[in-house]
Amino acid sequence: MLSFFKGYKTFAIVFAIISVIIIILIYNTLNVYQPLPIYQPTMVSTDLVDSTIQYQKKYHKIADFALVNQNGKTITQKDYKNKIYVADFFFTTCQSICPIMTKNMANIQKATMKYDDVMLLSHTVTPDIDTVEQLKRYAVIKGVNDAKWNLVTGDKKEIYKLARKSYLAVKDDGNGGPYDMIHTENFMLIDKKRQIRGFYDGTNPDDIHRLLADIEILRQEPNS
C-alpha cells in the first residue's frame, strides 16, 4: 500500500509539472505578437479614398506637408520623423462631434505623455476661421501640450488633399473650394514610416481604448 502511494505521489508531481508546461505553452501561444495591419487604399472603403488611388495595393504613405500650428510654427514631416502619431480633422467652432473628439485626443495625450515617440496632429478643416490665434485660444482651453500635440491650419486645398489622398479619412465633399466642407470622426494611427496602421471612431470610448492598446503594440514593433 505504501509503495502505491509513493508511486501515486510521483505521478502527481510529474503530472503537475507537465500541466504547468502546457499552461505556459498555451499562454505564450495566445500572446504571440500580432502586428497591426498596414492599410493600403484598396483595404479602405472606396467612399473614403480618392478615385486616383483607389486601386493602390502597396507603398501608401502620408504625403509631405507644410502647415502652421497654434504657435505660428511651420510643421512638416520632419517634426514627426521617427514618431508614432494620431491624426484627426476638426474645427474649433464645431458643436457636434468635435468637442468629443478633442476631449478624447486630450485623453490620448495624457495617456501617452510618458512616451517621447508618440505625438498628436489635428488638422482644421476651416482654416479661414481657424487662424493661428484662434487655434492658440482653443489649445489653451483644451489643455494642449505644445510639445506633444499640434493643431494645424494652412492652405485649405492642401488639408483636404491630405484628408482624402493620404489619411483616407473622409468622404468626397469637394477639394477644398470656398464652399467645401469635410467632417469626420475618424482618428488615424500613423507609424514611424508614415504608414496608416489603424482607423478609429474618435467619439467612441471603446475605440479609444483600442487605439491606446494599438499604440502599445506599435511601440513593440521591430525597428519601431
PyMOL commands that set and color helices and strands:
alter all, ss='L'
color gray80, all
select helices_A, chain A and resi 2-30+41-43+46-48+51-53+77-80+98-111+132-142+156-166+205-219
alter helices_A, ss='H'
color red, helices_A
select strands_A, chain A and resi 66-68+74-76+84-90+118-124+149-152+186-190+196-201
alter strands_A, ss='S'
color yellow, strands_A
deselect
rebuild
show_as cartoon
